[in-house]
Amino acid sequence: MKRIGIIGFGFMGNMHFNHYSKINEAKVIAVCDIRKDRLSGSAGTAGNISGTEQPLDLTGLKTFTDAEHLLKEANLDAVSITLPTSLHKEYTIKSLQAGLHVLCEKPMALNSDQCREMTEAAASAGRILQIGHCIRFWPAYTKAKAL
């Protein structure tokens, strides 16, 4: 079982949490956000997809308001970075340097130089860096590609 952390627990962090809960091989064990109200599970998931607002059961999870503490203390295998794009490079590289695999939300970074730094950090750490371009895996898109 892969132990997962989520850094950034707003709308997309909540979406990652919900999807990880459906994977038998992965378990979210820690979440981090600078806003404490998001760590109660009751803030809801209000965002850009209507009908997704729901309280979350965070029972038993480690919660952090500082990502550096999560990286040092949570004993993770991988982390989802669901922060604003301007923070993707910094926290992706910190996570890779901490020995974690990273799923980073899109867009990857603010420019190609930052993207290059992120991929170089993954290669240097010997870890996987995946960008969350999930739509390519949706059934309609895989069918279109096959056609």
PERA-V201442 format. One record per residue. N is the residue number from 1. RES is the residue in one letter. PHI is phi in degrees with one decimal (999 if undefined). OMEGA is omega in whole degrees, 0 to 359 (none if undefined). Layout:
n=N res=RES phi=PHI omega=OMEGA
n=N res=RES phi=PHI omega=OMEGA
This chain:
n=1 res=M phi=999 omega=178
n=2 res=K phi=-82.8 omega=179
n=3 res=R phi=-93.0 omega=188
n=4 res=I phi=-112.6 omega=170
n=5 res=G phi=-118.6 omega=177
n=6 res=I phi=-124.8 omega=178
n=7 res=I phi=-107.1 omega=186
n=8 res=G phi=103.0 omega=188
n=9 res=F phi=-116.1 omega=172
n=10 res=G phi=-85.8 omega=184
n=11 res=F phi=-55.2 omega=183
n=12 res=M phi=-69.1 omega=176
n=13 res=G phi=-60.0 omega=177
n=14 res=N phi=-65.0 omega=178
n=15 res=M phi=-62.4 omega=178
n=16 res=H phi=-61.4 omega=179
n=17 res=F phi=-56.0 omega=181
n=18 res=N phi=-62.2 omega=181
n=19 res=H phi=-74.4 omega=176
n=20 res=Y phi=-61.1 omega=182
n=21 res=S phi=-65.1 omega=180
n=22 res=K phi=-96.3 omega=182
n=23 res=I phi=-107.1 omega=181
n=24 res=N phi=-66.2 omega=185
n=25 res=E phi=-86.7 omega=182
n=26 res=A phi=-135.8 omega=178
n=27 res=K phi=-144.1 omega=174
n=28 res=V phi=-73.2 omega=179
n=29 res=I phi=-114.7 omega=181
n=30 res=A phi=-152.4 omega=176
n=31 res=V phi=-133.0 omega=182
n=32 res=C phi=-139.4 omega=172
n=33 res=D phi=-157.1 omega=179
n=34 res=I phi=-72.2 omega=177
n=35 res=R phi=-92.2 omega=182
n=36 res=K phi=-61.1 omega=181
n=37 res=D phi=-62.5 omega=178
n=38 res=R phi=-74.0 omega=183
n=39 res=L phi=-90.0 omega=178
n=40 res=S phi=-89.1 omega=182
n=41 res=G phi=84.7 omega=184
n=42 res=S phi=-104.3 omega=183
n=43 res=A phi=-73.9 omega=181
n=44 res=G phi=78.4 omega=183
n=45 res=T phi=-122.0 omega=181
n=46 res=A phi=-52.1 omega=182
n=47 res=G phi=-165.0 omega=186
n=48 res=N phi=-97.3 omega=175
n=49 res=I phi=-124.7 omega=184
n=50 res=S phi=-68.2 omega=178
n=51 res=G phi=86.2 omega=182
n=52 res=T phi=-102.1 omega=182
n=53 res=E phi=-72.6 omega=178
n=54 res=Q phi=-160.7 omega=175
n=55 res=P phi=-69.5 omega=181
n=56 res=L phi=-112.1 omega=176
n=57 res=D phi=-92.0 omega=181
n=58 res=L phi=-101.8 omega=180
n=59 res=T phi=-56.3 omega=176
n=60 res=G phi=84.6 omega=179
n=61 res=L phi=-84.4 omega=171
n=62 res=K phi=-81.2 omega=179
n=63 res=T phi=-119.2 omega=183
n=64 res=F phi=-137.0 omega=171
n=65 res=T phi=-106.5 omega=180
n=66 res=D phi=-131.3 omega=183
n=67 res=A phi=-62.4 omega=179
n=68 res=E phi=-61.4 omega=178
n=69 res=H phi=-67.1 omega=177
n=70 res=L phi=-57.5 omega=182
n=71 res=L phi=-62.2 omega=182
n=72 res=K phi=-85.3 omega=193
n=73 res=E phi=-110.9 omega=192
n=74 res=A phi=-86.5 omega=179
n=75 res=N phi=56.4 omega=185
n=76 res=L phi=-103.7 omega=170
n=77 res=D phi=-102.0 omega=184
n=78 res=A phi=-152.5 omega=181
n=79 res=V phi=-141.6 omega=169
n=80 res=S phi=-98.3 omega=176
n=81 res=I phi=-102.5 omega=182
n=82 res=T phi=-123.3 omega=180
n=83 res=L phi=-92.6 omega=171
n=84 res=P phi=-57.3 omega=185
n=85 res=T phi=-52.8 omega=182
n=86 res=S phi=-63.0 omega=180
n=87 res=L phi=-104.9 omega=183
n=88 res=H phi=-58.1 omega=183
n=89 res=K phi=-59.2 omega=184
n=90 res=E phi=-57.1 omega=186
n=91 res=Y phi=-81.4 omega=173
n=92 res=T phi=-65.7 omega=181
n=93 res=I phi=-64.7 omega=178
n=94 res=K phi=-60.1 omega=180
n=95 res=S phi=-67.3 omega=178
n=96 res=L phi=-62.2 omega=179
n=97 res=Q phi=-65.9 omega=176
n=98 res=A phi=-82.6 omega=177
n=99 res=G phi=89.6 omega=183
n=100 res=L phi=-103.5 omega=167
n=101 res=H phi=-76.9 omega=186
n=102 res=V phi=-131.3 omega=166
n=103 res=L phi=-109.2 omega=183
n=104 res=C phi=-106.1 omega=178
n=105 res=E phi=-65.7 omega=178
n=106 res=K phi=-90.7 omega=347
n=107 res=P phi=-65.8 omega=187
n=108 res=M phi=-57.1 omega=183
n=109 res=A phi=-160.2 omega=184
n=110 res=L phi=-82.8 omega=180
n=111 res=N phi=-159.4 omega=185
n=112 res=S phi=-66.3 omega=177
n=113 res=D phi=-63.4 omega=178
n=114 res=Q phi=-64.6 omega=178
n=115 res=C phi=-60.6 omega=179
n=116 res=R phi=-60.4 omega=179
n=117 res=E phi=-59.9 omega=180
n=118 res=M phi=-66.9 omega=181
n=119 res=T phi=-68.3 omega=176
n=120 res=E phi=-65.6 omega=178
n=121 res=A phi=-64.6 omega=178
n=122 res=A phi=-65.4 omega=179
n=123 res=A phi=-63.3 omega=180
n=124 res=S phi=-62.9 omega=181
n=125 res=A phi=-82.3 omega=184
n=126 res=G phi=67.5 omega=182
n=127 res=R phi=-122.2 omega=180
n=128 res=I phi=-86.6 omega=171
n=129 res=L phi=-119.9 omega=177
n=130 res=Q phi=-120.5 omega=178
n=131 res=I phi=-99.0 omega=188
n=132 res=G phi=-75.5 omega=174
n=133 res=H phi=-86.1 omega=189
n=134 res=C phi=-69.9 omega=186
n=135 res=I phi=-60.5 omega=180
n=136 res=R phi=-64.5 omega=180
n=137 res=F phi=-97.4 omega=180
n=138 res=W phi=-68.1 omega=186
n=139 res=P phi=-52.2 omega=182
n=140 res=A phi=-63.9 omega=181
n=141 res=Y phi=-77.2 omega=177
n=142 res=T phi=-67.5 omega=177
n=143 res=K phi=-66.7 omega=178
n=144 res=A phi=-60.3 omega=178
n=145 res=K phi=-63.5 omega=180
n=146 res=A phi=-63.4 omega=180
n=147 res=L phi=-70.3 omega=none
